[in-house]
Amino acid sequence: MERIKYLSKTGGRLSLDTPAPRGIYDIARLAVGGTILGGDKLFNGYQCMCNPLAGFHHASRSYASGFCFFNDEAIVVEFLREKYGLDRFLIIDLDVHHANGTQEIYYDDPSVLLVSFHQDGRTLYPGTGFIDEIGRGSGEGYTVNLPLPPGTGSKSYLNAFYSIIPGLAEQFQPEVIVYQCGVDTHHSDPLADLRLVYQTYYHLGRNIMDLSRKTCNKLLVLFGGGYNSESCVKSYYNIMCGLLGRSDYLEEKKEIFDDKVEYIDGLIMEVKKILEPYWEL
């Protein structure tokens, strides 16, 4: 914290992957405050809240990393736990990068079910999030990772989503859902290698809203990564269409070949087998 405050005055770097420009401390606090406010609103008359500057899942308790200074996913969980006495939180993290900071914080905590879909850590930062990382001690079974190979397209991705996430949500019965909806999974994103198209984000938003309505009716949406300005705008628009139940979402006409269907089918089976002692999927 003190290091971030200092660098906020001078500018510099916290690490090789986390530059700290001047003013970053106040900017980061503002972003986290938006997430806290959104979480609080869910218990004051709102069913869904969204923070477009959020989803800092690489930061952990004692360090910043991957452009993330404070982990707002974890901070809002602890805020809601303390203020409203909650003890079942579902975090669905669909950013292309693994939610390593959030996983580290809650690895032994059964009150937080973390599901992270991301590009395989053997091919992308932060190099973690493999299927055998399922939690520790009393938290065993409450961390679920699906590391997707480069080239994974929309058909494979949605098949994995439908095969794993609804079953987990319905069995866990969360009191609140945190949805980190990074769109760096789009095929045009320059920093990663998944191949989703715009309409995929509509289906994700719609289905996660449906899960929220079936369970807790409290959904906090955190915009995550995305490094192509055009695809970010269109992908987030489609997510919002899905959340709001609008039919005027954008469809991408370009055909993106998905040759990972068979591999992903096998991966889904492996994940289900690993989770068999804990969940019926």
C-alpha positions in Angstrom: 0.0 0.0 0.0 2.7 2.5 1.0 4.7 1.6 -2.1 1.7 2.3 -4.3 1.1 5.6 -2.6 4.8 6.6 -3.1 4.8 5.7 -6.8 1.5 7.5 -7.3 3.4 10.7 -6.6 6.5 10.0 -8.7 5.5 7.4 -11.3 7.4 4.2 -11.8 6.9 0.5 -11.7 5.7 -1.9 -9.0 7.0 -4.8 -11.1 7.8 -5.6 -14.7 4.1 -6.2 -15.5 2.6 -3.5 -13.4 3.5 0.1 -14.3 2.4 2.7 -11.7 1.7 6.1 -13.4 1.2 9.2 -11.3 -2.1 9.4 -9.6 -2.7 5.6 -9.7 -3.5 5.3 -6.0 -6.5 7.5 -6.3 -7.6 6.0 -9.6 -7.3 2.5 -8.2 -9.3 3.5 -5.0 -12.0 5.0 -7.2 -12.2 1.8 -9.3 -12.5 -0.4 -6.2 -15.0 2.0 -4.6 -17.2 1.5 -7.7 -17.2 -2.2 -7.2 -18.0 -1.8 -3.5 -20.8 0.6 -4.3 -22.2 -1.9 -6.9 -22.1 -4.7 -4.4 -23.9 -2.6 -1.8 -26.6 -1.6 -4.3 -27.5 -5.3 -4.8 -28.8 -5.3 -1.3 -30.6 -2.1 -1.6 -33.2 -2.7 -4.4 -31.1 -3.5 -7.4 -30.8 -6.9 -9.1 -27.7 -6.2 -11.3 -24.9 -3.6 -11.1 -22.0 -3.1 -13.4 -18.6 -1.4 -12.9 -16.8 -0.8 -16.2 -13.4 -0.1 -14.5 -13.0 -3.2 -12.5 -12.1 -6.9 -12.4 -8.5 -6.6 -11.0 -8.1 -10.4 -10.4 -4.3 -10.6 -10.6 -3.6 -8.6 -7.4 -3.3 -10.7 -4.2 -3.2 -9.8 -0.5 0.3 -8.6 -0.5 1.3 -7.7 -4.0 0.1 -6.1 -7.2 0.6 -7.7 -10.6 -0.7 -7.8 -14.2 -1.9 -4.2 -14.2 -3.9 -4.9 -11.0 -3.2 -2.9 -7.8 -6.1 -3.9 -5.5 -8.2 -7.0 -6.0 -11.7 -5.6 -6.1 -13.2 -9.1 -6.6 -11.9 -10.1 -3.1 -12.5 -6.7 -1.6 -16.2 -6.7 -2.5 -16.6 -10.2 -1.2 -15.2 -9.2 2.2 -17.3 -6.0 2.2 -20.5 -8.0 1.6 -19.5 -10.7 4.1 -18.9 -8.1 6.8 -21.9 -5.9 6.1 -24.6 -8.4 5.2 -23.3 -11.7 6.8 -23.1 -13.6 3.5 -21.3 -16.9 3.3 -21.8 -18.1 -0.3 -20.1 -16.2 -3.1 -19.8 -17.3 -6.7 -17.1 -15.7 -8.8 -17.4 -16.4 -12.6 -14.2 -15.1 -14.1 -14.1 -15.3 -17.9 -11.2 -13.0 -18.7 -8.6 -14.6 -21.0 -6.0 -14.5 -18.2 -6.3 -16.8 -15.1 -7.7 -15.2 -11.9 -4.5 -16.1 -10.0 -4.8 -13.4 -7.3 -8.4 -14.3 -6.5 -7.5 -18.0 -6.5 -4.6 -17.4 -4.1 -6.8 -15.4 -1.7 -9.6 -18.0 -1.5 -7.8 -21.2 -2.2 -8.8 -22.7 1.2 -12.1 -20.9 1.6 -15.3 -22.9 1.0 -17.5 -19.8 1.1 -16.2 -18.6 -2.3 -16.6 -20.8 -5.4 -14.3 -19.5 -8.0 -14.7 -20.6 -11.6 -12.1 -19.3 -14.0 -12.1 -20.0 -17.8 -8.9 -18.7 -19.4 -6.2 -19.4 -22.0 -3.9 -22.3 -20.9 -1.2 -21.0 -18.6 1.4 -22.8 -20.6 0.8 -20.2 -23.4 -0.2 -17.0 -21.6 0.4 -15.0 -18.4 0.2 -15.7 -15.5 1.1 -19.3 -16.2 -1.3 -20.8 -13.6 -4.9 -22.1 -13.5 -4.6 -25.8 -14.4 -7.4 -28.3 -13.9 -5.8 -29.9 -10.8 -5.8 -26.6 -8.9 -9.1 -27.2 -7.1 -8.5 -25.7 -3.7 -6.9 -26.8 -0.4 -8.2 -28.1 2.9 -11.7 -27.0 3.6 -11.7 -25.1 0.3 -11.0 -28.2 -1.8 -13.5 -28.4 -4.7 -14.3 -24.7 -4.5 -11.7 -23.6 -7.2 -12.5 -24.7 -10.7 -10.2 -24.0 -13.6 -10.7 -24.6 -17.3 -7.4 -23.8 -19.2 -8.4 -23.4 -22.9 -5.9 -24.0 -25.7 -5.0 -21.2 -28.2 -7.5 -21.3 -31.0 -10.5 -22.1 -28.9 -13.6 -20.8 -30.7 -17.1 -19.9 -29.7 -18.7 -23.3 -30.2 -16.1 -25.0 -27.9 -16.2 -22.2 -25.3 -20.0 -22.2 -25.0 -20.1 -25.9 -24.8 -17.7 -25.8 -21.9 -19.7 -23.0 -20.2 -23.0 -24.9 -20.5 -21.4 -28.1 -19.3 -19.9 -26.8 -16.1 -21.1 -23.4 -14.8 -24.9 -23.8 -14.6 -24.6 -27.1 -12.6 -22.1 -25.5 -10.2 -24.3 -22.4 -9.6 -27.5 -24.4 -9.1 -25.8 -26.7 -6.6 -23.8 -24.0 -4.7 -26.8 -21.6 -4.5 -24.8 -18.4 -4.1 -26.1 -15.4 -2.3 -24.4 -13.2 -4.8 -22.6 -13.7 -8.2 -19.6 -11.7 -9.3 -19.1 -11.9 -13.1 -15.7 -10.8 -14.4 -16.5 -10.4 -18.1 -13.1 -9.6 -19.7 -13.4 -9.5 -23.5 -9.7 -10.2 -24.3 -11.1 -13.6 -25.4 -12.2 -12.0 -28.7 -10.3 -13.3 -31.8 -9.0 -9.8 -32.6 -7.4 -9.2 -29.2 -3.6 -8.6 -29.6 -2.5 -10.1 -26.3 -4.1 -13.5 -26.4 -5.2 -16.3 -28.7 -8.8 -17.4 -28.1 -11.2 -16.9 -31.0 -14.6 -15.8 -29.7 -17.0 -13.7 -31.8 -19.3 -10.9 -30.7 -22.4 -12.9 -30.4 -20.7 -15.2 -27.9 -20.7 -12.4 -25.3 -24.4 -11.9 -25.7 -25.0 -15.5 -24.9 -22.7 -15.4 -21.9 -24.4 -12.3 -20.5 -27.9 -13.7 -21.1 -27.1 -17.1 -19.5 -25.3 -15.6 -16.4 -28.3 -13.3 -15.8 -30.5 -16.4 -16.0 -28.3 -18.1 -13.5 -28.6 -15.1 -11.2 -32.4 -15.1 -11.4 -32.5 -18.8 -10.6 -30.3 -18.5 -7.6 -29.8 -15.2 -5.8 -31.1 -12.5 -8.2 -28.0 -10.5 -7.3 -25.4 -10.1 -10.0 -22.3 -7.8 -9.9 -20.7 -7.4 -13.3 -17.0 -6.3 -13.5 -15.6 -5.4 -16.9 -12.1 -7.0 -17.2 -9.4 -7.1 -19.8 -9.6 -6.2 -23.5 -6.9 -4.6 -25.6 -8.6 -3.9 -29.0 -10.7 -0.8 -28.6 -13.2 -1.7 -31.4 -13.8 -5.2 -30.2 -14.0 -4.1 -26.6 -16.9 -1.7 -27.3 -18.8 -4.2 -29.4 -18.2 -7.1 -27.0 -19.3 -5.2 -23.9 -22.3 -3.9 -25.8 -23.3 -7.5 -26.5 -22.8 -8.5 -22.9 -25.1 -5.6 -21.8 -27.7 -6.8 -24.4 -27.6 -10.2 -22.9 -27.9 -8.9 -19.3 -30.9 -6.7 -20.3 -32.6 -9.3 -22.5 -32.3 -7.1 -25.6 -32.4 -8.7 -29.1 -30.5 -6.0 -31.0 -27.1 -7.4 -30.3 -24.3 -7.4 -32.9 -23.6 -10.5 -34.9 -20.2 -11.1 -36.5 -20.5 -12.5 -40.0 -16.9 -13.5 -40.3 -16.5 -17.3 -39.9 -13.9 -18.2 -37.3 -12.8 -21.8 -37.6 -12.9 -23.8 -34.4 -10.8 -26.9 -34.5 -10.7 -27.4 -30.7 -14.1 -29.1 -30.2 -12.7 -32.6 -29.7 -10.0 -31.4 -27.3 -12.4 -29.3 -25.3 -14.8 -32.2 -25.0 -12.0 -34.2 -23.5 -11.0 -31.4 -21.2 -14.6 -31.0 -19.9 -14.7 -34.7 -19.1 -11.4 -34.4 -17.2 -12.7 -31.5 -15.2 -15.9 -33.3 -14.4 -14.0 -36.3 -13.2 -11.7 -34.2 -10.9 -14.8 -32.5 -9.5 -16.8 -35.6 -9.1 -16.2 -35.9 -5.3 -17.6 -32.4 -4.8 -20.2 -31.7 -7.5 -22.7 -33.5 -9.7 -22.0 -32.3 -13.2 
